[in-house]
Amino acid sequence: MKLSELPRRTAATVESVDDQVPNDTIARRLRELGFVAGERVEVMAAGPIAAEPLLVQVGYTRFALRRTEAARVRVRLEPPA
Protein backbone atom coordinates (compact mmCIF):
# COMPACT_ATOMS: atom_id res chain seq x y z
CA MET A 1 0.00 0.00 0.00
CA LYS A 2 1.18 3.54 -0.69
CA LEU A 3 1.34 6.13 2.08
CA SER A 4 -0.95 8.36 0.01
CA GLU A 5 -3.65 5.62 0.24
CA LEU A 6 -3.35 5.10 4.00
CA PRO A 7 -6.52 6.12 5.90
CA ARG A 8 -6.06 8.92 8.42
CA ARG A 9 -5.09 7.96 11.96
CA THR A 10 -4.11 4.43 10.91
CA ALA A 11 -0.72 3.18 12.05
CA ALA A 12 1.57 1.61 9.46
CA THR A 13 5.20 0.67 9.03
CA VAL A 14 7.42 1.93 6.23
CA GLU A 15 8.57 -0.84 3.88
CA SER A 16 10.50 1.20 1.30
CA VAL A 17 10.74 4.43 -0.67
CA ASP A 18 10.43 3.96 -4.43
CA ASP A 19 12.85 5.73 -6.77
CA GLN A 20 11.09 6.95 -9.93
CA VAL A 21 14.32 7.79 -11.74
CA PRO A 22 17.98 6.90 -11.13
CA ASN A 23 19.43 9.02 -8.31
CA ASP A 24 15.93 10.30 -7.40
CA THR A 25 16.46 13.38 -5.21
CA ILE A 26 12.94 13.35 -3.75
CA ALA A 27 13.17 9.68 -2.73
CA ARG A 28 16.61 10.30 -1.24
CA ARG A 29 15.30 13.28 0.73
CA LEU A 30 12.36 11.25 2.06
CA ARG A 31 14.81 8.62 3.34
CA GLU A 32 16.94 11.37 4.93
CA LEU A 33 13.85 12.69 6.72
CA GLY A 34 13.26 9.29 8.33
CA PHE A 35 11.07 7.35 5.90
CA VAL A 36 13.14 4.19 6.28
CA ALA A 37 12.16 0.52 6.54
CA GLY A 38 10.68 -0.37 9.92
CA GLU A 39 9.75 3.19 10.95
CA ARG A 40 6.20 3.79 12.21
CA VAL A 41 4.18 6.24 10.10
CA GLU A 42 0.68 7.72 10.28
CA VAL A 43 -1.32 10.21 8.21
CA MET A 44 -2.58 12.75 10.74
CA ALA A 45 -4.63 15.09 8.51
CA ALA A 46 -5.19 16.24 4.94
CA GLY A 47 -5.45 19.74 3.52
CA PRO A 48 -8.73 21.36 2.51
CA ILE A 49 -8.19 21.50 -1.26
CA ALA A 50 -8.01 18.11 -3.00
CA ALA A 51 -6.94 16.65 0.38
CA GLU A 52 -3.47 18.08 -0.14
CA PRO A 53 -0.99 18.37 1.48
CA LEU A 54 -0.96 15.41 3.84
CA LEU A 55 0.24 15.90 7.40
CA VAL A 56 2.33 12.78 8.05
CA GLN A 57 3.97 11.71 11.28
CA VAL A 58 7.05 9.51 11.05
CA GLY A 59 8.45 8.60 14.43
CA TYR A 60 7.84 11.72 16.53
CA THR A 61 8.24 14.23 13.69
CA ARG A 62 5.51 15.64 11.45
CA PHE A 63 5.89 16.65 7.81
CA ALA A 64 3.62 18.09 5.15
CA LEU A 65 3.89 16.01 1.97
CA ARG A 66 2.31 16.32 -1.44
CA ARG A 67 0.32 13.25 -2.46
CA THR A 68 2.84 12.56 -5.24
CA GLU A 69 5.62 12.45 -2.65
CA ALA A 70 3.61 10.27 -0.26
CA ALA A 71 2.87 7.86 -3.13
CA ARG A 72 6.58 6.99 -3.27
CA VAL A 73 6.51 5.56 0.26
CA ARG A 74 5.38 1.90 0.51
CA VAL A 75 3.83 0.94 3.86
CA ARG A 76 2.17 -2.05 5.49
CA LEU A 77 -0.58 -1.80 8.07
CA GLU A 78 0.34 -2.58 11.65
CA PRO A 79 -1.68 -5.36 13.30
CA PRO A 80 -4.23 -4.11 15.86
CA ALA A 81 -2.96 -4.04 19.43
N, C-alpha and C positions, 0 to 999 in steps of 0.2 A: 504494500500500500504506500502511496505517496503522502508526504506530510500535508500537502495541500488538500488531500481528501479526508484527513483525519477529523472526526467530529470534535467540536469544542469540548474542552474539559475532559478529554479522554486521554489517559496515560498511554504512552507508547515508548518503544526503545528504538533508537537509531540503528539501522542495519548498515547503510552506506550512503555516500553522496555520489550521484552519477555525474560523470564528466560528459558534456555534450560535444566538446571538441578537444583535441589534444592540448594539454597545458591550459585547461579551463580555469580562468582566473576567478570566476564566481564560485565554482565548486571548491577551489583551493581556499578561498576566503571563508566559505561556510565551515570547512574543516578546521580552519584556524580559530573560528569563533566558538568551537566546541561541538559541532555536529559530527561526532565520531562514533564508531560502532560501540554499542553498549550504553550510550548515554541516554538518560530518561528525557523525554520531550513531551510537550503538551501545547496544544493551541488554546490560548487563553481567551482571545476575542478576535473579531474581524471588523474591518472598517465599514463605514456606512455606504460607500459607493462601490457596487459590485463586490462587496465583501472583501475589499482590499484596502490597506495591507492587512496581513495577519499578525497578531501579536502572539509570538511563540516563546515559550519558556524552555530553555535547555539547561539542565542542572538548576542553578539558582539565578540565572541571568535571563532577562527578557530582551527580545529583539523584534523589530518590525520587519517583516519580509514580504516581498511581492509574491503573488501566487506562483509566478514562473520560477522564482528562486526556491520556494518551498517544494515545488514539484520535483526538484532534483534530489531531495532527501527521501530515501526509502526507509520506512519504519515498519515495525510489527507491533500489534497491540499487546499490552501487558495483560497477563491473566488476572481476573478479579481476585482481590485479597480475601 
